[in-house]
Amino acid sequence: MPIRAWVACATILALCAAPAAQGRTIKISTWNLDWLTDRAAGDPALPLDVRPRDLADLRRLAAYATRLDADLVGFEEVDSATLAARLFPPGRYRIVMADDRVVQHSGLAVASGLTIERHPDLVTLDVYPPDAPHHLRAGVDVTIGDGTASLRILVVHLKAGCRDAPPADRRPACRTLDRQMAVLRDWITERQDEGVPFMVMGDFNRELTPTDPFMRALQDDGPLTLVTAGRATPCWGGAYFIDHLLLGNQARSWLQPDSLRVLTYDERDPAQARHLSDHCPVSVRLAMP
């Protein structure tokens, strides 16, 4: 074989044998921050038993956020973007928050380097009538990208009070959660029909399992991966998860095996730890193509 032909063949073989370019692996977390507000105790917008955090509390929460070191943090129960930025500083993150009429906003902290396309808030999760004395939290709906792949994300905080009861339970909380799940199912169906990779995460206030009727209903139009399935959280004594991450379409194959983590608090005084938050950050890793 002529030398030039041999060199050409060797070059082709080397290119074929070269490893494929690897996509970005991102860490995604959901974290309920438990009435994170700077309003004074006794403010009419707050329950009587809510004690706002002091500067030391904010510093401890910021230290845990640094330790969490996630690329995306879906957070719940935060009063303002200013407070969110105390935990997720502008040098590292951009903050997206729901524009709704509550104190307990949901939002997303997005690491710099990722693109953000914001979609309208999922305001239909507030299934209460307009004249209701209190309102439910809207979902935050964004698409993030790394220049190659993108992921549609919905951050939710659903109605409390129906943690494990059947959907047919006639208590008001269960009836409300049932209506919210119908809204969520419609959003999921739209994403499945579009064929885009997506994730729903946040505080569902529900012990979702693969056999839970609500979980089955969410999968009417296609399978979902419930990252927390079959697991109990080490946060506050090992209860079943109510903070969840659901993956749909191509995002299901992006999940890194055994990447589910829960960041627990180091404080020895349980009362002090619970004052930081009654939830711990839950995270997974996705390998975007």
Disulfide bonds with the S-S distance in Angstrom:
Cys162-Cys174 2.08
Cys235-Cys280 2.07
